[in-house]
Amino acid sequence: MPLRFPGSAIVRDARGVAQVFVVTPGQNRSYGRRVEVGAMIGNEVEIHSGLQGNEQVVVDGQNYVREGSLVKIEGGSR
């Protein structure tokens, strides 16, 4: 079953490839991860590959995040 995240979590790299920023546990650093996206369902997008179910994904402010950026985790369950 595909994972679902807010569509705003998806960013495109310079070549137009879909990616999300994943937060490393315990370090709160973000790193881009290529993903295969599927259908939009409401405001959410299906992620078919590239993520594990237990990873935290940046869903707000990701356009200001870069590789290795320190991020603050607030609320949420993903």
C-alpha positions in Angstrom: 0.0 0.0 0.0 1.5 3.4 -0.9 2.2 6.0 1.7 0.4 9.3 1.6 1.8 12.7 2.4 0.6 16.3 1.8 1.3 17.2 -1.8 3.3 20.2 -0.6 5.9 17.8 0.7 7.0 17.0 -2.8 9.8 19.2 -4.3 11.5 18.8 -7.7 15.2 18.8 -8.2 16.9 20.7 -11.0 16.0 17.9 -13.4 12.4 17.8 -12.4 12.7 14.6 -10.3 10.3 14.3 -7.4 11.9 14.2 -4.0 11.0 14.8 -0.3 13.2 15.9 2.6 13.6 13.1 5.2 14.7 14.0 8.7 17.5 11.8 10.3 16.5 10.5 13.7 18.2 12.0 16.6 20.1 14.6 14.5 17.2 16.6 13.1 19.0 17.1 9.8 17.2 16.9 6.4 18.3 15.1 3.4 16.7 14.9 0.0 15.3 11.5 -1.1 14.0 10.7 -4.6 10.5 9.2 -4.6 8.1 7.8 -7.1 4.8 9.6 -6.8 1.4 8.4 -7.7 -2.1 9.9 -7.7 -3.2 13.0 -5.9 -6.0 12.2 -3.5 -7.5 15.4 -2.1 -4.5 17.3 -0.8 -2.3 14.2 -0.4 0.0 12.5 -2.9 0.7 8.7 -2.9 4.4 7.7 -2.6 5.0 4.4 -4.3 8.7 4.0 -3.6 11.7 5.8 -2.0 10.4 5.9 1.6 9.9 3.5 4.5 6.8 3.9 6.6 8.7 5.0 9.7 10.6 8.0 8.2 9.8 11.6 9.1 9.2 13.8 6.1 9.4 17.6 6.0 5.9 18.8 5.1 6.1 22.5 5.7 8.9 25.0 4.7 10.7 22.4 2.6 11.4 25.0 -0.1 13.8 26.6 2.4 15.5 23.4 3.4 18.8 22.2 1.9 20.9 19.1 2.3 21.9 18.8 5.9 19.8 21.6 7.2 18.9 21.5 10.8 15.1 21.2 11.2 12.7 21.7 14.1 10.1 18.9 14.5 6.7 20.1 15.5 3.7 17.9 16.2 2.4 15.5 13.6 2.6 11.7 13.5 4.7 11.1 10.4 
